[in-house]
C-alpha cells in the first residue's frame, strides 16, 4: 500500500525555505509592450481577443489586430483554376476598425494590419515585422483528416514564432 506524506506550508522548515535565498529561478516582472492578435472574424478569434485585451489593459501594452487574407484558388465550371482577387484591403480594415470599436476599450492602444498570404506565413511575417512580446491566437480544434488536410495555423505559429504564443481553445477553462 502506497502512503502519501503531506507537507504543510506553515511548518518552520517550509517557512524558512521560502525566506532563504534560492539558487533556483527567480521571478522577474513581465514586460508586455506589444501583443499581436490574428483575427479571422470567427467567434474563436474574438475569444482570443478578450485575453489579449485583458492582458494589454493590465500591462499597458499595445494590441495589433492582424487579418491575413489567404488567396483562394477555385475551379470554375468547365474552366481551369483561377486565382481570385484578395478581399479589398479597405473592406478588411473597415471590419477590423469595427472590431476595435466594439470590443476594445479606448484606453487600450490598438493598431490594425492586413497581410495577403497563407494564414500561418502571414502571421509569422507579421511577428518578424512587429516584434510582439506575445501572440494570442485561437485554434479551431480540428482533428483527424481535417487537421491533416487543412493543417493547424496555431501549431505552425507556435513552432515558428520567436516569442511566446498563447493559444486559446474553444473548450478550455477560461481565466478571463
N, CA and C atoms as an extended XYZ file, in Angstrom:
528
Properties=species:S:1:pos:R:3:atomname:S:1:resname:S:1:resid:I:1 pbc="F F F"
N         0.838       -1.181        0.000 N   UNK     1
C         0.000        0.000        0.000 CA  UNK     1
C         0.886        1.248        0.000 C   UNK     1
N         0.547        2.176       -0.882 N   UNK     2
C         1.324        3.407       -1.018 CA  UNK     2
C         0.822        4.443       -0.022 C   UNK     2
N         1.737        5.082        0.678 N   UNK     3
C         1.346        6.139        1.612 CA  UNK     3
C         1.835        7.469        1.083 C   UNK     3
N         1.089        8.498        1.405 N   UNK     4
C         1.459        9.844        0.986 CA  UNK     4
C         1.853       10.660        2.197 C   UNK     4
N         2.857       11.469        2.035 N   UNK     5
C         3.278       12.365        3.092 CA  UNK     5
C         2.919       13.778        2.670 C   UNK     5
N         2.107       14.406        3.452 N   UNK     6
C         1.716       15.778        3.163 CA  UNK     6
C         2.613       16.715        3.953 C   UNK     6
N         3.115       17.719        3.289 N   UNK     7
C         3.980       18.693        3.941 CA  UNK     7
C         3.198       19.987        4.057 C   UNK     7
N         3.059       20.458        5.255 N   UNK     8
C         2.322       21.692        5.491 CA  UNK     8
C         3.161       22.881        5.046 C   UNK     8
N         2.499       23.847        4.478 N   UNK     9
C         3.198       25.056        4.031 CA  UNK     9
C         3.556       25.957        5.206 C   UNK     9
N         3.040       25.635        6.386 N   UNK    10
C         3.285       26.506        7.541 CA  UNK    10
C         4.228       25.892        8.572 C   UNK    10
N         4.937       24.850        8.206 N   UNK    11
C         5.922       24.288        9.136 CA  UNK    11
C         7.122       25.220        9.184 C   UNK    11
N         7.887       25.176       10.263 N   UNK    12
C         9.080       26.049       10.337 CA  UNK    12
C        10.034       25.833        9.171 C   UNK    12
N        10.172       24.574        8.712 N   UNK    13
C        11.084       24.280        7.594 CA  UNK    13
C        10.591       24.918        6.299 C   UNK    13
N         9.278       24.831        6.072 N   UNK    14
C         8.708       25.407        4.849 CA  UNK    14
C         8.825       26.917        4.858 C   UNK    14
N         8.554       27.531        6.005 N   UNK    15
C         8.652       28.995        6.111 CA  UNK    15
C        10.089       29.435        5.899 C   UNK    15
N        11.033       28.729        6.508 N   UNK    16
C        12.443       29.070        6.349 CA  UNK    16
C        12.887       28.928        4.904 C   UNK    16
N        12.428       27.868        4.220 N   UNK    17
C        12.852       27.662        2.830 CA  UNK    17
C        12.327       28.767        1.922 C   UNK    17
N        11.174       29.354        2.276 N   UNK    18
C        10.632       30.445        1.457 CA  UNK    18
C        11.348       31.750        1.717 C   UNK    18
N        11.961       31.911        2.869 N   UNK    19
C        12.622       33.176        3.202 CA  UNK    19
C        14.105       33.160        2.879 C   UNK    19
N        14.668       31.975        2.622 N   UNK    20
C        16.093       31.853        2.305 CA  UNK    20
C        16.314       32.091        0.816 C   UNK    20
N        17.418       32.745        0.454 N   UNK    21
C        17.717       32.904       -0.967 CA  UNK    21
C        17.875       31.530       -1.605 C   UNK    21
N        17.417       31.445       -2.813 N   UNK    22
C        17.454       30.173       -3.529 CA  UNK    22
C        18.377       30.308       -4.729 C   UNK    22
N        18.990       29.211       -5.093 N   UNK    23
C        19.846       29.244       -6.278 CA  UNK    23
C        19.036       28.952       -7.535 C   UNK    23
N        17.734       28.697       -7.369 N   UNK    24
C        16.856       28.358       -8.494 CA  UNK    24
C        16.377       29.586       -9.247 C   UNK    24
N        15.294       29.421       -9.957 N   UNK    25
C        14.714       30.505      -10.747 CA  UNK    25
C        14.174       31.612       -9.855 C   UNK    25
N        14.442       32.814      -10.226 N   UNK    26
C        13.936       33.975       -9.515 CA  UNK    26
C        12.845       34.624      -10.359 C   UNK    26
N        11.750       35.047       -9.743 N   UNK    27
C        10.691       35.692      -10.530 CA  UNK    27
C        11.160       37.046      -11.068 C   UNK    27
N        10.804       37.309      -12.289 N   UNK    28
C        11.115       38.594      -12.917 CA  UNK    28
C         9.805       39.228      -13.356 C   UNK    28
N         9.728       40.536      -13.329 N   UNK    29
C         8.497       41.178      -13.788 CA  UNK    29
C         8.277       40.908      -15.280 C   UNK    29
N         7.035       40.734      -15.631 N   UNK    30
C         6.683       40.507      -17.039 CA  UNK    30
C         6.519       41.858      -17.712 C   UNK    30
N         7.152       42.003      -18.868 N   UNK    31
C         7.014       43.220      -19.668 CA  UNK    31
C         6.251       42.864      -20.934 C   UNK    31
N         5.097       43.443      -21.101 N   UNK    32
C         4.333       43.286      -22.332 CA  UNK    32
C         4.118       44.669      -22.913 C   UNK    32
N         4.744       44.921      -24.034 N   UNK    33
C         4.565       46.203      -24.712 CA  UNK    33
C         3.702       46.060      -25.955 C   UNK    33
N         3.802       44.908      -26.616 N   UNK    34
C         3.102       44.689      -27.888 CA  UNK    34
C         2.516       43.292      -27.900 C   UNK    34
N         1.200       43.206      -28.171 N   UNK    35
C         0.516       41.919      -28.281 CA  UNK    35
C        -0.098       41.842      -29.674 C   UNK    35
N         0.236       40.788      -30.408 N   UNK    36
C        -0.302       40.569      -31.748 CA  UNK    36
C        -1.466       39.587      -31.653 C   UNK    36
N        -2.603       39.956      -32.264 N   UNK    37
C        -3.790       39.106      -32.230 CA  UNK    37
C        -4.289       38.879      -33.660 C   UNK    37
N        -4.050       37.681      -34.204 N   UNK    38
C        -4.624       37.363      -35.520 CA  UNK    38
C        -6.141       37.220      -35.401 C   UNK    38
N        -6.861       37.897      -36.267 N   UNK    39
C        -8.331       37.889      -36.253 CA  UNK    39
C        -8.818       37.343      -37.588 C   UNK    39
N        -9.653       36.289      -37.532 N   UNK    40
C       -10.258       35.787      -38.767 CA  UNK    40
C       -11.768       36.030      -38.777 C   UNK    40
N       -12.224       36.873      -37.853 N   UNK    41
C       -13.621       37.259      -37.698 CA  UNK    41
C       -14.510       36.112      -37.233 C   UNK    41
N       -13.911       35.064      -36.676 N   UNK    42
C       -14.685       33.969      -36.080 CA  UNK    42
C       -14.891       34.261      -34.600 C   UNK    42
N       -15.841       33.574      -33.998 N   UNK    43
C       -16.074       33.730      -32.562 CA  UNK    43
C       -14.830       33.340      -31.769 C   UNK    43
N       -14.103       32.340      -32.236 N   UNK    44
C       -12.895       31.909      -31.534 CA  UNK    44
C       -11.830       33.008      -31.550 C   UNK    44
N       -11.679       33.706      -32.660 N   UNK    45
C       -10.671       34.774      -32.675 CA  UNK    45
C       -11.085       35.924      -31.767 C   UNK    45
N       -12.387       36.139      -31.607 N   UNK    46
C       -12.853       37.164      -30.672 CA  UNK    46
C       -12.591       36.739      -29.227 C   UNK    46
N       -12.654       35.436      -28.960 N   UNK    47
C       -12.328       34.939      -27.627 CA  UNK    47
C       -10.844       35.186      -27.322 C   UNK    47
N        -9.977       34.941      -28.307 N   UNK    48
C        -8.549       35.227      -28.137 CA  UNK    48
C        -8.343       36.721      -27.897 C   UNK    48
N        -9.109       37.538      -28.580 N   UNK    49
C        -9.012       38.990      -28.402 CA  UNK    49
C        -9.347       39.394      -26.970 C   UNK    49
N       -10.312       38.725      -26.344 N   UNK    50
C       -10.649       39.025      -24.948 CA  UNK    50
C        -9.429       38.840      -24.046 C   UNK    50
N        -8.695       37.750      -24.265 N   UNK    51
C        -7.491       37.510      -23.472 CA  UNK    51
C        -6.467       38.621      -23.732 C   UNK    51
N        -6.262       38.947      -24.987 N   UNK    52
C        -5.266       39.962      -25.340 CA  UNK    52
C        -5.619       41.322      -24.741 C   UNK    52
N        -6.887       41.705      -24.810 N   UNK    53
C        -7.319       43.000      -24.282 CA  UNK    53
C        -7.130       43.038      -22.771 C   UNK    53
N        -7.472       41.947      -22.100 N   UNK    54
C        -7.294       41.895      -20.651 CA  UNK    54
C        -5.816       42.053      -20.271 C   UNK    54
N        -4.946       41.331      -20.970 N   UNK    55
C        -3.514       41.444      -20.702 CA  UNK    55
C        -2.986       42.836      -21.052 C   UNK    55
N        -3.440       43.384      -22.155 N   UNK    56
C        -2.995       44.719      -22.569 CA  UNK    56
C        -3.401       45.764      -21.541 C   UNK    56
N        -4.617       45.676      -21.040 N   UNK    57
C        -5.081       46.637      -20.037 CA  UNK    57
C        -4.265       46.499      -18.752 C   UNK    57
N        -3.955       45.270      -18.374 N   UNK    58
C        -3.211       45.032      -17.143 CA  UNK    58
C        -1.769       45.512      -17.242 C   UNK    58
N        -1.131       45.313      -18.401 N   UNK    59
C         0.292       45.627      -18.547 CA  UNK    59
C         0.559       46.911      -19.337 C   UNK    59
N        -0.477       47.580      -19.789 N   UNK    60
C        -0.283       48.800      -20.558 CA  UNK    60
C         0.294       48.538      -21.940 C   UNK    60
N        -0.025       47.403      -22.515 N   UNK    61
C         0.524       47.018      -23.818 CA  UNK    61
C        -0.371       47.509      -24.956 C   UNK    61
N         0.222       47.604      -26.118 N   UNK    62
C        -0.488       47.927      -27.350 CA  UNK    62
C        -0.939       46.617      -27.982 C   UNK    62
N        -2.120       46.614      -28.601 N   UNK    63
C        -2.646       45.450      -29.300 CA  UNK    63
C        -2.617       45.737      -30.796 C   UNK    63
N        -2.083       44.794      -31.553 N   UNK    64
C        -2.154       44.891      -33.010 CA  UNK    64
C        -3.082       43.797      -33.512 C   UNK    64
N        -4.171       44.221      -34.152 N   UNK    65
C        -5.102       43.284      -34.771 CA  UNK    65
C        -4.589       42.979      -36.167 C   UNK    65
N        -4.463       41.702      -36.479 N   UNK    66
C        -3.937       41.285      -37.775 CA  UNK    66
C        -4.941       40.378      -38.462 C   UNK    66
N        -5.271       40.708      -39.709 N   UNK    67
C        -6.082       39.807      -40.520 CA  UNK    67
C        -5.265       39.423      -41.742 C   UNK    67
N        -5.146       38.118      -41.952 N   UNK    68
C        -4.413       37.609      -43.105 CA  UNK    68
C        -5.425       37.095      -44.118 C   UNK    68
N        -5.371       37.664      -45.317 N   UNK    69
C        -6.248       37.239      -46.393 CA  UNK    69
C        -5.517       36.160      -47.165 C   UNK    69
N        -6.075       34.965      -47.145 N   UNK    70
C        -5.478       33.819      -47.813 CA  UNK    70
C        -5.991       33.786      -49.251 C   UNK    70
N        -5.118       34.004      -50.242 N   UNK    71
C        -5.579       33.953      -51.629 CA  UNK    71
C        -6.182       32.585      -51.932 C   UNK    71
N        -7.408       32.581      -52.431 N   UNK    72
C        -8.122       31.322      -52.677 CA  UNK    72
C        -7.995       30.914      -54.135 C   UNK    72
N        -7.858       29.642      -54.357 N   UNK    73
C        -7.843       29.083      -55.713 CA  UNK    73
C        -9.097       28.253      -55.862 C   UNK    73
N        -9.878       28.553      -56.888 N   UNK    74
C       -11.124       27.820      -57.102 CA  UNK    74
C       -11.197       27.331      -58.532 C   UNK    74
N       -11.945       26.276      -58.738 N   UNK    75
C       -12.176       25.774      -60.098 CA  UNK    75
C       -13.576       26.195      -60.516 C   UNK    75
N       -13.672       26.869      -61.630 N   UNK    76
C       -14.986       27.256      -62.143 CA  UNK    76
C       -15.490       26.172      -63.089 C   UNK    76
N       -16.761       26.192      -63.320 N   UNK    77
C       -17.370       25.192      -64.189 CA  UNK    77
C       -16.721       25.250      -65.568 C   UNK    77
N       -16.156       24.135      -66.005 N   UNK    78
C       -15.503       23.977      -67.314 CA  UNK    78
C       -14.342       24.929      -67.538 C   UNK    78
N       -13.777       25.474      -66.475 N   UNK    79
C       -12.654       26.408      -66.637 CA  UNK    79
C       -11.515       25.965      -65.728 C   UNK    79
N       -10.292       26.322      -66.106 N   UNK    80
C        -9.177       25.985      -65.217 CA  UNK    80
C        -9.269       26.765      -63.915 C   UNK    80
N        -8.495       26.329      -62.934 N   UNK    81
C        -8.485       27.017      -61.637 CA  UNK    81
C        -8.039       28.458      -61.848 C   UNK    81
N        -8.733       29.351      -61.217 N   UNK    82
C        -8.429       30.779      -61.331 CA  UNK    82
C        -8.110       31.340      -59.954 C   UNK    82
N        -7.169       32.229      -59.927 N   UNK    83
C        -6.848       32.896      -58.669 CA  UNK    83
C        -7.848       34.017      -58.468 C   UNK    83
N        -8.541       33.971      -57.346 N   UNK    84
C        -9.493       35.030      -57.029 CA  UNK    84
C        -8.742       36.247      -56.512 C   UNK    84
N        -9.305       37.393      -56.736 N   UNK    85
C        -8.719       38.612      -56.192 CA  UNK    85
C        -8.897       38.598      -54.680 C   UNK    85
N        -7.855       38.964      -53.920 N   UNK    86
C        -7.996       39.020      -52.465 CA  UNK    86
C        -9.029       40.070      -52.066 C   UNK    86
N        -9.603       39.890      -50.898 N   UNK    87
C       -10.576       40.861      -50.396 CA  UNK    87
C        -9.967       42.259      -50.437 C   UNK    87
N       -10.782       43.211      -50.695 N   UNK    88
C       -10.360       44.605      -50.741 CA  UNK    88
C        -9.782       45.009      -49.382 C   UNK    88
N        -8.577       45.575      -49.380 N   UNK    89
C        -7.896       45.964      -48.143 CA  UNK    89
C        -8.741       46.925      -47.313 C   UNK    89
N        -9.391       47.866      -47.961 N   UNK    90
C       -10.203       48.831      -47.215 CA  UNK    90
C       -11.369       48.152      -46.507 C   UNK    90
N       -11.938       47.144      -47.148 N   UNK    91
C       -13.041       46.400      -46.535 CA  UNK    91
C       -12.569       45.676      -45.269 C   UNK    91
N       -11.407       45.036      -45.344 N   UNK    92
C       -10.855       44.330      -44.191 CA  UNK    92
C       -10.516       45.328      -43.089 C   UNK    92
N        -9.895       46.435      -43.451 N   UNK    93
C        -9.550       47.443      -42.451 CA  UNK    93
C       -10.800       48.020      -41.794 C   UNK    93
N       -11.871       48.165      -42.570 N   UNK    94
C       -13.135       48.658      -42.019 CA  UNK    94
C       -13.685       47.657      -40.993 C   UNK    94
N       -13.628       46.352      -41.334 N   UNK    95
C       -14.090       45.321      -40.401 CA  UNK    95
C       -13.238       45.297      -39.129 C   UNK    95
N       -11.923       45.428      -39.278 N   UNK    96
C       -11.042       45.456      -38.111 CA  UNK    96
C       -11.306       46.691      -37.251 C   UNK    96
N       -11.606       47.817      -37.894 N   UNK    97
C       -11.939       49.036      -37.148 CA  UNK    97
C       -13.218       48.845      -36.335 C   UNK    97
N       -14.183       48.136      -36.905 N   UNK    98
C       -15.420       47.843      -36.173 CA  UNK    98
C       -15.132       46.950      -34.968 C   UNK    98
N       -14.271       45.962      -35.151 N   UNK    99
C       -13.887       45.088      -34.044 CA  UNK    99
C       -13.237       45.922      -32.954 C   UNK    99
N       -12.327       46.800      -33.347 N   UNK   100
C       -11.647       47.665      -32.374 CA  UNK   100
C       -12.666       48.508      -31.624 C   UNK   100
N       -13.591       49.105      -32.352 N   UNK   101
C       -14.574       49.996      -31.749 CA  UNK   101
C       -15.514       49.255      -30.792 C   UNK   101
N       -15.930       48.031      -31.157 N   UNK   102
C       -16.918       47.300      -30.370 CA  UNK   102
C       -16.323       46.464      -29.235 C   UNK   102
N       -15.066       46.033      -29.370 N   UNK   103
C       -14.549       45.052      -28.418 CA  UNK   103
C       -13.319       45.490      -27.630 C   UNK   103
N       -12.782       46.665      -27.944 N   UNK   104
C       -11.573       47.096      -27.250 CA  UNK   104
C       -11.812       48.462      -26.618 C   UNK   104
N       -11.560       48.581      -25.311 N   UNK   105
C       -11.741       49.889      -24.668 CA  UNK   105
C       -10.802       50.933      -25.271 C   UNK   105
N       -11.226       52.175      -25.236 N   UNK   106
C       -10.411       53.257      -25.795 CA  UNK   106
C        -9.074       53.398      -25.085 C   UNK   106
N        -8.995       52.939      -23.854 N   UNK   107
C        -7.752       53.063      -23.087 CA  UNK   107
C        -6.645       52.130      -23.604 C   UNK   107
N        -7.010       51.137      -24.409 N   UNK   108
C        -6.020       50.204      -24.959 CA  UNK   108
C        -5.628       50.673      -26.361 C   UNK   108
N        -4.361       51.004      -26.525 N   UNK   109
C        -3.859       51.448      -27.835 CA  UNK   109
C        -3.910       50.262      -28.795 C   UNK   109
N        -4.478       50.496      -29.977 N   UNK   110
C        -4.690       49.403      -30.918 CA  UNK   110
C        -4.261       49.806      -32.323 C   UNK   110
N        -3.522       48.925      -32.974 N   UNK   111
C        -3.154       49.084      -34.382 CA  UNK   111
C        -3.882       48.036      -35.210 C   UNK   111
N        -3.955       48.285      -36.496 N   UNK   112
C        -4.606       47.362      -37.426 CA  UNK   112
C        -3.622       47.046      -38.545 C   UNK   112
N        -3.559       45.756      -38.928 N   UNK   113
C        -2.667       45.351      -40.012 CA  UNK   113
C        -3.340       44.261      -40.828 C   UNK   113
N        -3.046       44.242      -42.123 N   UNK   114
C        -3.536       43.184      -43.005 CA  UNK   114
C        -2.367       42.628      -43.810 C   UNK   114
N        -2.483       41.383      -44.164 N   UNK   115
C        -1.470       40.720      -44.999 CA  UNK   115
C        -2.178       39.842      -46.013 C   UNK   115
N        -1.538       39.608      -47.160 N   UNK   116
C        -2.024       38.670      -48.170 CA  UNK   116
C        -1.032       37.526      -48.235 C   UNK   116
N        -1.432       36.390      -47.690 N   UNK   117
C        -0.543       35.230      -47.623 CA  UNK   117
C        -1.362       34.079      -47.060 C   UNK   117
N        -0.750       32.919      -46.926 N   UNK   118
C        -1.429       31.877      -46.172 CA  UNK   118
C        -1.468       32.353      -44.724 C   UNK   118
N        -2.408       31.860      -43.964 N   UNK   119
C        -2.602       32.370      -42.600 CA  UNK   119
C        -1.323       32.268      -41.773 C   UNK   119
N        -0.742       31.083      -41.695 N   UNK   120
C         0.433       30.894      -40.837 CA  UNK   120
C         1.609       31.744      -41.310 C   UNK   120
N         1.875       31.749      -42.598 N   UNK   121
C         3.005       32.530      -43.116 CA  UNK   121
C         2.793       34.030      -42.912 C   UNK   121
N         1.577       34.496      -43.117 N   UNK   122
C         1.282       35.915      -42.903 CA  UNK   122
C         1.474       36.323      -41.456 C   UNK   122
N         1.054       35.442      -40.531 N   UNK   123
C         1.220       35.737      -39.106 CA  UNK   123
C         2.698       35.730      -38.743 C   UNK   123
N         3.438       34.742      -39.226 N   UNK   124
C         4.870       34.670      -38.912 CA  UNK   124
C         5.630       35.869      -39.476 C   UNK   124
N         5.259       36.335      -40.658 N   UNK   125
C         5.889       37.541      -41.213 CA  UNK   125
C         5.564       38.767      -40.360 C   UNK   125
N         4.315       38.853      -39.892 N   UNK   126
C         3.928       39.974      -39.029 CA  UNK   126
C         4.688       39.934      -37.703 C   UNK   126
N         4.946       38.730      -37.203 N   UNK   127
C         5.723       38.607      -35.963 CA  UNK   127
C         7.127       39.164      -36.183 C   UNK   127
N         7.728       38.861      -37.328 N   UNK   128
C         9.056       39.411      -37.631 CA  UNK   128
C         9.008       40.934      -37.725 C   UNK   128
N         7.957       41.444      -38.350 N   UNK   129
C         7.852       42.888      -38.558 CA  UNK   129
C         7.552       43.645      -37.271 C   UNK   129
N         6.557       43.206      -36.503 N   UNK   130
C         6.102       43.953      -35.326 CA  UNK   130
C         6.869       43.602      -34.052 C   UNK   130
N         7.564       42.476      -34.044 N   UNK   131
C         8.318       42.009      -32.876 CA  UNK   131
C         7.488       42.079      -31.592 C   UNK   131
N         6.324       41.407      -31.570 N   UNK   132
C         5.489       41.460      -30.367 CA  UNK   132
C         6.131       40.690      -29.215 C   UNK   132
N         5.725       41.033      -28.011 N   UNK   133
C         6.168       40.301      -26.832 CA  UNK   133
C         5.339       39.043      -26.638 C   UNK   133
N         4.134       39.032      -27.238 N   UNK   134
C         3.218       37.908      -27.096 CA  UNK   134
C         2.284       37.870      -28.295 C   UNK   134
N         1.960       36.658      -28.741 N   UNK   135
C         0.920       36.458      -29.747 CA  UNK   135
C        -0.205       35.710      -29.051 C   UNK   135
N        -1.436       36.195      -29.218 N   UNK   136
C        -2.599       35.499      -28.674 CA  UNK   136
C        -3.429       35.065      -29.873 C   UNK   136
N        -3.534       33.750      -30.054 N   UNK   137
C        -4.173       33.193      -31.238 CA  UNK   137
C        -5.192       32.143      -30.824 C   UNK   137
N        -6.241       32.016      -31.602 N   UNK   138
C        -7.241       30.987      -31.327 CA  UNK   138
C        -6.957       29.762      -32.183 C   UNK   138
N        -7.495       28.644      -31.740 N   UNK   139
C        -7.424       27.434      -32.539 CA  UNK   139
C        -8.840       26.911      -32.686 C   UNK   139
N        -9.115       26.357      -33.834 N   UNK   140
C       -10.459       25.836      -34.098 CA  UNK   140
C       -10.581       24.375      -33.699 C   UNK   140
N        -9.493       23.791      -33.214 N   UNK   141
C        -9.547       22.441      -32.682 CA  UNK   141
C        -9.839       21.358      -33.696 C   UNK   141
N        -9.370       21.536      -34.908 N   UNK   142
C        -9.571       20.478      -35.907 CA  UNK   142
C        -8.756       19.254      -35.527 C   UNK   142
N        -9.274       18.104      -35.865 N   UNK   143
C        -8.527       16.876      -35.615 CA  UNK   143
C        -8.718       15.934      -36.791 C   UNK   143
N        -7.971       14.869      -36.767 N   UNK   144
C        -8.112       13.844      -37.791 CA  UNK   144
C        -7.780       14.351      -39.180 C   UNK   144
N        -8.598       13.957      -40.147 N   UNK   145
C        -8.347       14.260      -41.555 CA  UNK   145
C        -8.377       15.764      -41.827 C   UNK   145
N        -9.303       16.489      -41.194 N   UNK   146
C        -9.364       17.943      -41.416 CA  UNK   146
C        -8.044       18.598      -41.027 C   UNK   146
N        -7.456       18.168      -39.913 N   UNK   147
C        -6.191       18.755      -39.469 CA  UNK   147
C        -5.070       18.401      -40.443 C   UNK   147
N        -5.077       17.162      -40.940 N   UNK   148
C        -4.042       16.739      -41.884 CA  UNK   148
C        -4.155       17.533      -43.175 C   UNK   148
N        -5.379       17.695      -43.677 N   UNK   149
C        -5.589       18.392      -44.950 CA  UNK   149
C        -5.403       19.898      -44.794 C   UNK   149
N        -6.031       20.487      -43.786 N   UNK   150
C        -6.003       21.937      -43.626 CA  UNK   150
C        -4.811       22.419      -42.807 C   UNK   150
N        -4.248       21.534      -41.997 N   UNK   151
C        -3.145       21.939      -41.135 CA  UNK   151
C        -3.652       22.752      -39.966 C   UNK   151
N        -2.787       23.056      -39.069 N   UNK   152
C        -3.153       23.867      -37.916 CA  UNK   152
C        -2.348       25.152      -37.958 C   UNK   152
N        -3.029       26.237      -38.222 N   UNK   153
C        -2.357       27.536      -38.253 CA  UNK   153
C        -1.713       27.823      -36.907 C   UNK   153
N        -2.457       27.589      -35.826 N   UNK   154
C        -1.914       27.862      -34.496 CA  UNK   154
C        -0.652       27.049      -34.239 C   UNK   154
N        -0.663       25.781      -34.631 N   UNK   155
C         0.517       24.931      -34.423 CA  UNK   155
C         1.716       25.453      -35.212 C   UNK   155
N         1.483       25.860      -36.449 N   UNK   156
C         2.578       26.400      -37.264 CA  UNK   156
C         3.128       27.691      -36.657 C   UNK   156
N         2.252       28.510      -36.107 N   UNK   157
C         2.694       29.756      -35.482 CA  UNK   157
C         3.494       29.453      -34.220 C   UNK   157
N         3.007       28.530      -33.402 N   UNK   158
C         3.740       28.165      -32.185 CA  UNK   158
C         5.132       27.667      -32.539 C   UNK   158
N         5.230       26.823      -33.562 N   UNK   159
C         6.524       26.258      -33.960 CA  UNK   159
C         7.458       27.307      -34.577 C   UNK   159
N         6.889       28.295      -35.275 N   UNK   160
C         7.729       29.246      -36.000 CA  UNK   160
C         7.953       30.583      -35.327 C   UNK   160
N         7.193       30.880      -34.286 N   UNK   161
C         7.293       32.195      -33.644 CA  UNK   161
C         8.549       32.293      -32.789 C   UNK   161
N         9.099       33.499      -32.743 N   UNK   162
C        10.279       33.744      -31.905 CA  UNK   162
C         9.893       34.464      -30.608 C   UNK   162
N         8.618       34.355      -30.227 N   UNK   163
C         8.118       34.953      -28.989 CA  UNK   163
C         7.079       34.000      -28.397 C   UNK   163
N         6.682       34.225      -27.160 N   UNK   164
C         5.648       33.366      -26.573 CA  UNK   164
C         4.329       33.482      -27.328 C   UNK   164
N         3.599       32.365      -27.379 N   UNK   165
C         2.302       32.313      -28.048 CA  UNK   165
C         1.292       31.715      -27.078 C   UNK   165
N         0.210       32.432      -26.841 N   UNK   166
C        -0.890       31.929      -26.033 CA  UNK   166
C        -1.958       31.430      -26.994 C   UNK   166
N        -2.259       30.133      -26.920 N   UNK   167
C        -3.257       29.534      -27.806 CA  UNK   167
C        -4.551       29.376      -27.020 C   UNK   167
N        -5.620       29.976      -27.516 N   UNK   168
C        -6.920       29.944      -26.864 CA  UNK   168
C        -7.802       28.926      -27.583 C   UNK   168
N        -8.315       27.987      -26.789 N   UNK   169
C        -9.163       26.924      -27.344 CA  UNK   169
C       -10.618       27.168      -26.970 C   UNK   169
N       -11.496       26.581      -27.748 N   UNK   170
C       -12.925       26.759      -27.520 CA  UNK   170
C       -13.379       26.089      -26.222 C   UNK   170
N       -12.853       24.927      -25.922 N   UNK   171
C       -13.363       24.149      -24.795 CA  UNK   171
C       -12.477       24.213      -23.564 C   UNK   171
N       -11.719       25.255      -23.442 N   UNK   172
C       -10.835       25.355      -22.288 CA  UNK   172
C       -11.541       25.944      -21.077 C   UNK   172
N       -10.901       25.830      -19.953 N   UNK   173
C       -11.355       26.509      -18.737 CA  UNK   173
C       -10.849       27.942      -18.849 C   UNK   173
N       -11.756       28.878      -18.924 N   UNK   174
C       -11.370       30.282      -19.125 CA  UNK   174
C       -10.803       30.886      -17.850 C   UNK   174
N        -9.896       31.816      -18.008 N   UNK   175
C        -9.419       32.585      -16.863 CA  UNK   175
C        -9.589       34.079      -17.082 C   UNK   175
N       -10.273       34.447      -18.138 N   UNK   176
C       -10.583       35.855      -18.400 CA  UNK   176
C       -12.057       36.061      -18.117 C   UNK   176
